[in-house]
Amino acid sequence: MVYLEFVVIGAPLTNQQSTPQGRANLATWRAAVVACVKAVWNQAPLTVDLKAIIINFFDSNQPSLDLDNMSKPILDSMEGIVYVDDRQIRQAELTHVPIDAPFVFVGVSPVIGAAVQAGKGFVYVRIEDPVVPFPLPKET
């Protein structure tokens, strides 16, 4: 089951901000995530195990940060709103993809389709049920 999906316009930021300006930018980024969440979520926080899908559609030569640093501020921002604790995220798919990459739009989420057509960098976030049983990698 998909619980919610949304996009946040702009490049994601990491929690690893050391300057006052960096910390201010992070606070602004996290506030933007919360605003996008609250625009689509008006229920009590979930208490079940979950899966997060986060895709950074970047509009520069390369992503602005590492994959592992991208997810933490986003997942932390949803804590207490979408779920009680971010430890409920038991599976995650994290991806960077250039906004101008060739895409197949057949069957794509309308949320992604509309954001890609706008042509600006954004982050797509989706929270859904985890895959159970978890599929282990196959032999190569």
ABEGO torsion letter per residue (X at the ends): XBABBBBBBEBBBBABBABAAAAAAAAAAAAAAAAAAAAABABBBBABBBBBBBBBBBABABBABBAAAAAAAAAAAABGAABABAAABABBBBBBBBAABBBBABGBBAAAAAAAAAGBBBBBBBBBBBBOBBBBBBBX
